[in-house]
Amino acid sequence: MVKDRFSDQFVLAVKDQLRNVRFQIRRSAQRDRARESERGVPQAPFPQMPLPVALAADAVFSQVESAATALLPDHADSTLGFPLPVEAYFGARGPGQSFTYEFYYALKALLHRFGASESLVFEQAVDDAHARLLRRHADILAALEAGPSRDSAATITRLCAAIAAEIAAARPIKELLLNSSAASPPKHLVLSPNAYCACVLGLSTALVSLGALRQQEGQASREDILVAADYAVGARFSRLTGALRGRDPAEALAAEFAAILPFLP
C-alpha cells in the first residue's frame, strides 16, 4: 500500500512538472501572439520562445504527459461527469471514481468556465487533499459507509465541507491566464482562486448528494447546480473564507454550507 502510494505520488509529481512546463510554453506563446497583434506591449520579464517553437514544444510535452498518465491505469477517463454524489468518491458502495482524478479535472473545467484560457493545477496537491481527508475525517467517512440514517444529511454536508476545506488548504491552483475577451470572472476568483473553486466544488457535490439521498424527482441538472453553487459562494464568500481561517475549518464550513443548502436547488 505504501509502495503503491509512493509510486502514484511519483507519477503525479512528474505529470505536474510536465504541466508546469506546458503552461509556461503556452503563456509564452500567448504573449507572443499578443505582441504580434498589438504595438507597444511591454516586454515580458522572462525570455520569450518563438511561437512556432512554442507550439511544437507544447505538442511534445502533451505526448509525454499522456504517456505518464498511462502509468496510472486505474484512473480511467470519467464518463459520468461532475458533480456526482459524494459516495461515488469513497468506499465500495460508489462506482469507484478516483477522487484525485475527478476533482483535478473538475477544477480545470471550473477555471475554464470562469474564463481561464490556461490554468496550472497540480494534481498531486489534490491527491494530498484526499490523503488528508482519509486521515483527518475518518469518523465522517465511517458514518457515510455505515449507510443511510437520520443523520445522513448532516454527514454529507460535513464531508462535502471537509472536501472543500482540504482542497482549499492544499492550494492546487498555481497560476491562471484569464481570457480578456471572455465575460468577467467571479470577483473573488482572482484573489482567492483555491478557496473560491474549492467551495463551489464542495457545495455543488453536497447539492447532488442531498438530492440523491432524498430521491428528489426532477432534480436540477448538473449545470444548474454548478451555477447555483457559484452564485451562492460569490454571495457568501466572506463568511466562507472566514470559516476556512478558523480553528476547525471543516466544521465551520459545514455550518456555513448547512445555512445555504436549503435555499439552493
N, C-alpha and C positions, 0 to 999 in steps of 0.2 A: 504494500500500500504506500509506504513512504517513498519507495523507489519509483512507483508509478507517478506519484505526485511530483517528485523531483523531475522526472522525465517530461511531464506535461509543462511544468514551470519553465524548463529549459527551452522547449519548443515555443511556448508563448513569448518568452523573452526574445528569442530570435525573430519571431514574427513582428513583434513590436519595434525592434530596431530596424527591420526592413521597412515597416510602415513609416518610421521616422524619416528614413532616407527618402522614401517616395514622397512624403509630404513636403520636405524641403525642395525636392526637384519640382514638384507641381507648383509650389509657391514661387519658385524662381521663374518657371515658365509663365505663370500668370502675370507676374510683374513685368516680364519681358514683353508679353502681349500688350500690357497697358502702356509701356514705354513706346511701343511701335505706334499705338493709336493716339497718343497724346504727346504734346510737346511740353517741355518744362517740368516733367515728372522728376522729383528728386531721386538721386541715385540711392539704391538700397544699401544698407550698411554691411552687406556681405557680397562676395563675388557672385556675379550672375553667370548662368550657364546658357549658352546659345540655345534658342528654342528647339531646333531640330535635335540637338544632343539631349536636351532635357526630355523630350518626348520619347526618344529611343531608350534612354536610361530608365524612364518610368515603365516602359513596356517590359524591359528585362527584369526589373525588381518585382513587377507584378507576377511574372512567371515564377520567380524564386519564392515569393510569398505563397503562391499556390502549392508549390512543392512542399513547403514547410507545413501548410495546412493538412496535406495528405498524411503527415506523420501522426495526426490525431484522428484516427478513423472513427472513433465514437461520436465525433462532433459532426454529424451529417447535417446537410442543409435543412433548415426548418421549412416545413410546408404548411404549418398551422398558423403562423403569424403571431404578432404581439399586439395586445397582451393576452395571455392565457390565464386561466385560474391558477392561483399560486401553487396548488397541489401538483401542477404539471412539472414544477422545477425541483420538487423534493419528494424522496421516498418512492416506494414501489407502486403506490396507488395511481400515480400520474402516468402520462405517456412517456416519461423519461427524457424530457427535453433537457439539454445541457444548460444549466443556469448561466455559466460563463459565456457560452456562445450566444444564447438568446439575448441576454442583456447587453452584451457588447454591440450586437447588430441593432438592437433597439435604440441604443444611444446614438449610433451612427445615423439611423433613419430619422430620429427625432431632431438631430442637429441639421440634417438636410432639410427637414420640414421647416425649421426655423430660419432657413436662408443661408446656411453654411455651404458654400460651394466645395470646400475641402475641410476636413477635420482630422486631427491626430488624436486618436483614442487608444489607450493602452489596454489590451485585452488581459494582460497579466494583472493589472490593477483590479479589474472586475473579478478575476479569479481570487485575488486576495480578499476582496469583499465577501465572496462566497465562503471562503475558509473561515473568516471571522464570524459569519452568520452561523455556521455549523458549530463553532466553538463557544460563542457568547450567548447564543439564543437557543440552546438545545432544549430548554423547557418549552418554548413555543412550538418548536418542531415536533416534540414528543406529543404535545396536545393536538397538533394537526394530524399526526399519524394515528392517533387514537380513534379518529373518526368523528362524525357529526355529534354535537352535543348542544346543550343550552348556551354554552359559551363559544360556539364556533365562530360567530360573527366577530366577537372580541378577539379571538385568537387570530383570525385572518387579518383584522385591522392591525394588530400588534406586529404580525410577521411582515406585512407589507410596509409598515413604517420602519421596521428594522432593516429591510432591504434598502429602502431609500437612505436611511442613516448610514449604513455601511458603504454603500456606493458613493455617497457624498464624501465620506471620510477618506475613501481610497483615492479620490480625485483622478479618475481615469482620463478625463478630457484634458489634454495638454495644450492644444492650440486650435484656433479656428481661423478660417478665411471666410468672411461674410460676403455674400454676393451683393454688391452695391445696387444692382438693378432689381433685386427682389424686394418684396414687401418688408417693412421694418420688422426686425426680430423682436421677441418679447423684451421689454425694457430691462428686466433683471438678468437676462441671459449673458450679456457681455461681461458684466462684473462678476457674476457667480454662476458660470455655466454648469459646474458639477452639482451644486445644491439645487439649482433650478431643474435640471433634467432628471436628477435622482428623485425629486419629489413628484414630478409628472409621471415617471415610470412607476413609482410605488403607489401613487394614488390611483392610476389607471388599472394597475393589477388588482388593487383592492376592489374597485368597482366591478370588474369582470368576475372576481372571485365571489363577492357577495351576491351578485346576480345569479351565478350558478348555484350557490348554496340555497337561495330562496326559490330556485327553479322558476324564475320570472318568465312569463310569456311576453314576447315582443320586446326582449331586452335590447337596449340601444346597441348600435353597431360599434365595432372597434373604433371606427373613425370618429363617431360622435363621442365615445368615451374619452379618446385622446384629446379632442377639442375641449370637452368639459373639464378634464383634469388640468389642461393648460390654463384655461381661464381661472379656475379655482386657485391654482398655485400662484398665478400672477396677482390675483386679488389679495391673497393671504400671505404673500411671500415674507413679509417682515416677521410675522408670527411663526412661520415655518422655520426660518433661519434662526430665530431666537430659540426655538426648540432644539435645533441641531447644535447650538452652542451650549446647551445645558449639561448638567452633570450626567444625566441618563438620556442621551438624545433619542434613542428608540422609543422609550416610554413617553417622553414629552411629545414626540412627533405623532405617536399613536393617539394621544389625546386631541391633537390638532386635527388629525385625519377623522377621528370619530365625530368631531364637531361639523366637518364639512360634508361627509359622505351622505347623510340623509337628504341633502338638497341637490344631489347630483343624479344623473340618470343611471 
